[in-house]
Structures are given as C-alpha cells and as structure tokens.
Amino acid sequence: MTRVRTAALGSLLSLSLVGLAACGSSSSDTEEGGKSLSSVTIEGKQGAEPKVTFDGRLDGSDDETEILVEGDGDTVEEGQTVQANWWIGNGFTEEEAQSTYTEDGATQSVELTEDVLPFLRDAMVGNQVGDRVVVLTSAEKAYGETGNYTIGIGNKDSVLAIVDIMGTKDTVPALDGPQGEEKKPAGWAPTLVEEDGVITGLDFTDAHQPSGELIATTLIKGDGAVVEKGQTITVDYLGQVYDADAPFDESYTKEPAEFPIGVGSVIKGWDERLVGRTVGSRVILEIPPADGYGKTGNEGAGIKGTDTLFFVVDILGAK
C-alpha cells in the first residue's frame, strides 16, 4: 500500500515521470476477461477513505465511469486547481495500490493541466464539487504501456480509481476579514485589543471567571456559506490563556491558517463550536481544559492542564 504525501504528487500525477519510473519492468500475466464495475462494493461517505470490496478480478478493457455520490457544487473546469482525494486499486490483484486519504482529512491540491494523468483529470473535469467518481480502466490507458510498477500495477492489469472532488481553490476565494452583521457579544466575553485595526490580544478586565463550560459568542455573523464537518476552513485567530497578559498564538500578523474542521485535527472546542457557523463570522470561544489540550496542557505554548483558553476566530473561507 502506498500512502501519498503532497510533496510527492508531482511524480505521481505526471504522465512522463510515471512512465520513466516503470520502464524496464516485465508484464503481468493477466487472464482475458473479468468482471465489470458493478461487481465492486464501495462503502463510506464522500470525502472519507472508501472501503472497497472486490467480487473477483476486474476487466478494464472497456472504460467504465460512474458518479457514485452526486455533489451540488460548481462544475470543475479544465485548468482549475482542485482539492481532491483518490483511492486507486489493482483490479487484477484486488489490492489497494495508492491512497491520498489521511487521518486529519487533508486534501490534495491538483492543477488540472495536460500534465495530470488523463484518467484522474477526466474523473474531475466536467463533474461537480461534492462528487464521488468511480473509474474502471486498463493499466495501459491509465499509466501508459508499461503500467506503473512503482505502486504495484502491471501493464496488463486493470485499474479502479475512486475520486472525491472536495473543492476548487478559485471557486470561492477566502475573505480578507470578517464580513456580515455585527452582533453584541455576551457579557462574559473579554474585550478585543487592537492596534491599527489588527487584533493583538484579549483584555479580561470585564470578563467573567471561567465557567468550566465550552461556550461561544458571536461578534459578527457572517453572510457566507455554513461551515460543514470535513471541510477545510481558512481562519485568522488569536488564542490567550484566561487572565494572561499576552496571547500564546495568533495569525493576524501572519498569513491566515487552513485546516480540516470537525475531524479531530484541531482541539475539540474548535471542532464543536466552529462547525455550523457561517463564513465571514467572528466569534469568541471559551474553552475549558477538557475541550482544549486536556490535563497535560501544551508545554510548548506555555499552557497548563488547568488553563481555560479564549480564542477570537475569524472564519474567512470553507471548502
């Protein structure tokens, strides 16, 4: 099984480099015939790694394509940069050959130019964001006459590909700042400290003592799309321990941050209180230790296991 990391995608997506890697390998002895795409069982939600069950070897001599899950997003166009994940299996050995899915839900960024392998490009161009596309083809059509022995696919094998189209970078650009209806924050919240319009800290003078509960208040209700579990969100944020004089982390003086939300790649308090909000929102979160870094805290950030964390978060985009 080959796990693909983003840094290695150039050599795995490029037709010319894949061909060079496979040169000199011998062919596999695949029998004629085999089953169609309908014999394969594919389970799991769009965006999550699929569970694939074969019912015998597959015949990839005639291309088959199926939209297993229909999305409702924008149509993908040639040349766009797409956020996607894919699973590729050997239809003869019935084994996984390659998967880009990771535990944190990260996606691969692919510019759909002629350098991308045609079967992956064709699975995305013309389809919609949110689609799960399944393709059955031959190794020769997928990778060229030598197949791709670097991931265990011989030149006479069939290839099963499952592609989840998660978004396009140019579909909805991230905002430069919060955008929407201003709201009066709850009385328990700290006050924002700003310098030249940039948030630099939190003032706890009029804030309440930590409640021990995971709570949030809205300063700006965004007028964008609702953030959904599994999306990658773009945010600006600042975090500060209750009654501390300075933040332990912030992005307002740097570049906005991106990460999957609702899938456990950030602290629990963020997952539970940012999913369901709208793009453009500015919120303040009060996060008790159990929903932050737990009893061990985060020594590198100077956070003890008893510290309550406060964050201001601007949700600038979701894809």
N, C-alpha and C positions, 0 to 999 in steps of 0.2 A: 504494500500500500504506500502510495506516495502522497505526502502532505505538501501542498504548495504554499509558499510564502510570497508575499507581494514582490519582494526584491528579485525573485527568481522568475517572475512571469514573462519577462521579455523572451527568454529562451524557450519557454513552454508554449507561448502563443505564436511565435514567429514560425512561419512555414519553412523558411530556409534553414533556420537553426535546428529545428526538429529533424529535418531531412538529413543534415550533416551528422547529427548525433546517432542516427540509425544506420548509416552507411556501413556495409561490411557484414551485417547480420544476416543469418540464414532465415529462410521462411519457415513458418509453422505448417504442419500437415493437418489442415482443417478439412473435414469431410464436406462434400457438397450438401446443400440444403440446410435445414434448420428451421426454427420457429420464428414467428412474426412478433412484432412489438406487443401485440395483445396478450401474449403469454407471460409477460413480465408484470409483477405486482410491485407498485411503488407507493409507499406509505409515508406520511409525515406532512407537516404544514409547509406551505411555500415560505422560503426563507430559512428553513431549518434543514439540516442534513437528512436526505431521504434514506429510508430503509428499503432496500431493493431485494426482491426475491425472484430468482430465475426458475423457470419450469422447463429446463433443457436449454441447449445451446441455441443461439440466435443466428438467423440468416440475414446478413446485411447487404446482400447483392442488390436488393431494391430498397431505395431510401424510404423511410417512414418518418413522419413528424406528427406529433400530437400535442395540443395545448392541454395539459393535464389540469392546470388551475388557471382560470381566466382572471387577469387583473383589470383594473379600471383606470390605470394611469395613462400617461401620454404615450403615444406611439414612438418607438425608437427609430431613429433615422441613421442612415449611413454617415460615418464621420463623428457621431456623437461620442462622448465619454460616458460609459455606462458603469454603474455599480452593480455587480452580479456575483453569484457563486455558482459553481457547477460540480457535478459528480460524473465521472467517466468510468465505465466498466468494460471489461473484455467479454464480449458476447459469446465467445467460444469456451473460455475457461470459467466463465461465470464469476469472476473475481473483480473487486474494485481495483482500478488502475490509478486513479487520481481523484483527489477531492480538495476543494479550496475552503470548505467549511471549517470554522474554528469555534472553540467553546465560547469565545466572547462575542460571537455574532458579527465579526468584522467582514467586510465585503472587498472584492477585488475591483480595482478601477481599470477599465479597459477602453481604449480609444478604438472605435470600430473602423479601422482603416483596412486597406487591402493586405496589410502585413499580418493581420489576425487570421488564424486558421479558419477556412471557409465554413466548416460545419458549425463552429461556435458563433461566427459572425451571422450566419444565416438563421441561427436559432434566436437571435436577438433583433436584428433589423426587420422592421415591419410588424413586430409584436409589441405588446404593451408592458409598461411598468406594472409589476404585480403578477405577471405571467409565470407559470412553471412550464417550460417547454421540454418535451422529450423527443430525442432524435435517435434513430437507428440507421447506421450506415456501415460501409465497409472500411477496413483499416486503410486501404489504398486511397479511397476518396477522402478520408479524414486526415491522413498524415502523409500521403504520397506512397510510391510503390514499395518503399522499404518498411512501411509501418512505423511504429515508434517503440523500439525495444527498451528505451530508457524508462518507460512506465509499464513495460510488460505486454505490449500489443504487437503481435507478429503481423507480417504483411498479408496473411490470408485470414486473419481474424475479423470478426465483426465488432463494431463499436457502439455502445449505448451511452448517450450523453443526456444528463438532466440538468437544465439551466434555469436558475431562478433570477429573473430580472428585478432588481431591487430599486433602481432609480437611475436618473441621469444627472450628471453634475450641472448641466445647463438647463434643466427643467425648471427649477425654482431656485434662483440664487439666494444665498444667505443674506439676511438683512445686515445693515451697518450698525443697528442698535434696536432697542425695543420699539414697537410700533403698535398702537392700539388705544384703548380707552383707559385713562388714568383712574385709579381707584384709591380710596382712603385706606391706608394699611391698618391692620389690627393694632390695638393699643399696646400689646405685649412686645411689638417688634422694635428692634434697635433702629437708630436713625442712620441713614447713609451719610458718609463723609466724602465730600467731593472736592477735587482741586482742578480748576479749569475744565469742569464738565466731566472729569474722569473719576470714577469711584475708587477711593483709596483706602477705605476702611469702614468699620461699623462703630457707632457710638452707643454704648449700653446705658448711658446715664438715666434715661427714662424707660428702659426696657424692664420687663418683669424678671424675676428669678426663674431659672429653667424649670419647666413644668414636668419634665420626665416623659413627655409625650412627643410624638412626631407630628408637628403642626406646620402650617404654611399660611402665608398671607400674600395677596396679590397687590402689587403696586401699579402695574399696567396689565390690562387684559388684552392679549394680542389678538389681532384680527386675521391671523393666518390659519392654516390647517391644524387639526388636532394631532398631537404627538401620539403615536401608536407604539406599543411594545414591539421591540425588534428593530425599530428604525434607528438610523444614525443621526444624532442631533448635533447641531452646531451651537455652541453657547459661549458667552462671556460670563465669568463668575468671580466671586471673591469669597473666601472662607476664613472665619475667625472664631477662635475659642471664646466662649462667653467671658466677658469682662477683661479680655486680653487687650493690650494696647495696640497691637498690630496684627494684620492678617498672617496666616500661615501659608496661604497660597492665593494667587489671583491671576487672571488673564487679561484684565483691562489695559495693561500697559504692554501686552504682547499680542500674539495672534489668537483669535478665538479657538477653542478646543472642539474636537469632534470625537464622539464615542457612541457605541450602541447603547440604547436605553431599555430598561425593563428585562434585561437578560443576565444580570449579575456581574457585569463588567465594571460597575461603579458601586459605591456604597448603597446599602438598601434604602436609605432615606431618599436618595435621588431617584432610584428606580420607582419607588412608591408614590412620590409626590410630583414628579415631572411628567410621567405618562398621563395622558388625558388633558394636559394643558395645551394652549394654542401657541403657534409660532408668533413671535412678537411680544410675548409676555415677559414681564419682570416680576419675580417672586422672591420672597424671603422665606427660608426654611429654618426651622429649629429642629435639630436632630440629636436625640439622646444617644448615649454610647452604644446601646444595643442596635441602633439603626445606622451607626457610623462605623467606627473601627473596633467596636467591641471592647472587651476587658483588657486586651493587650494594647489598645491605642495604636498610635503610629509614631514611633520614636523619631523617625527621620524628619517628621513635620513638627515635632515637639508637642504631640497630642497624647495626653494620658488616657487611661482606660475609664476614667471618671468624668472626662470633659464632655460638655454639651457643645455641639458645633452649630454655628449660624452661617448661612450662606445667602448671598444675593446672587440670583441667576437670571441672565437674560437669554431667552430661547430665540436664537436667530435663524434657525433653519431645521428642517427634518426631512430625511429622505430614506 
